[in-house]
Amino acid sequence: MEREKERITFEKLTNLFTLGTMHIKNEALYNKIEKFVNAYHPEREFPNGEKSWVFYFPCEDEEEGKEYLIPFFINKIRNGNFWVKIRDGGEFLIEKDGKEENKKEELLFSLINRAMEIQGSLTKEEIESKIVYRYGKIQRKYLCEPELTKEEGKKVLKDYERNRKTKRININLDIYLNVAAMVIRGIVNDPELESLKPKEVYDRSVDFRRVYPFNRLNEIKNLKEISGEQLLKSVKEDRKTACHTFEITSGVVLFPSKREFFVGLRELGAYMEYLKAIEILIKNKIPFSTDKKLLKDMINFATGEAIVEVMDIEIPKENYSKVIEWEELPVPKPKSKLEIRE
């Protein structure tokens, strides 16, 4: 017996949201999805036999009294099950064997029903005018004030290349802590750090998860005796144990080697701290290297030239129509009756 087709609203849609993929075993839902996708040409077909479709379902905003379209994606995977992803609304793995029922399964059934009703008649114009949760790409400078000018960005790159010619030094634990403290003070800008010894600055800033000798600094009488060779072993041990020995400030890492330092970035959100660390090392003529592509990417980000992804609900579309590139929205292609029978 055909189930009642209920209206889908944004309020009801919140009940579908899941963290991770939810497994649903329901033969009726599986058969409904199979009937639906078999009536349309897949958007993509893969060498392993998997297929994927892009569809839309109508969703009502009860407060505005308007109907919108939300994209969702169906993949038929190799074992025959269906993977359903509703944009901004959850992921589901639909298996055929089973009869379990719950509120999410009922709502999914209604969603598929509503999508089946409208899919064959959708036009590109209607999709474009009613779509929500659409992604677009835009230069960051149109969304916020850049932290660096283009000229400042070019200067950072030029200064970095010049600094690469700086004479290398023999690094030991004492030198590492002095350089780390210098960078930490410059990034954190806390007056209380100025009166502290380098190892005290390191202790205050760095996470407690450390490897030797950084977890026993107070026991070491002569820091200079810990050579670059030992520090290289510490780097390997740190990676092996997933510690945070060299993350001197949140997101910024400073690794030692025998004769120079290496600056890295663990979190995109710390991009300005990363660039500040590089500026400090250049200013003090400390020999170091960094990933050149990363440096260019973070400069592009800080100057606003980087391309970032946004969703239509995050920005007023009319304000950015000339500078944003919206993702392509495929129009579902129905099969002919002959194709469906085959």
Beta strands, then each sheet from edge to edge (+ up, - down):
strand 1: 21-25
strand 2: 44-45
strand 3: 51-61
strand 4: 66-76
strand 5: 82-86
strand 6: 90-95
strand 7: 135-139
strand 8: 247-249
strand 9: 252-256
strand 10: 261-265
strand 11: 288-290
strand 12: 307-311
strand 13: 324-326
sheet 1: 1+ 6+ 5- 4+ 3- 2+
sheet 2: 12+ 7- 13+
sheet 3: 8+ 9- 10+ 11+
end
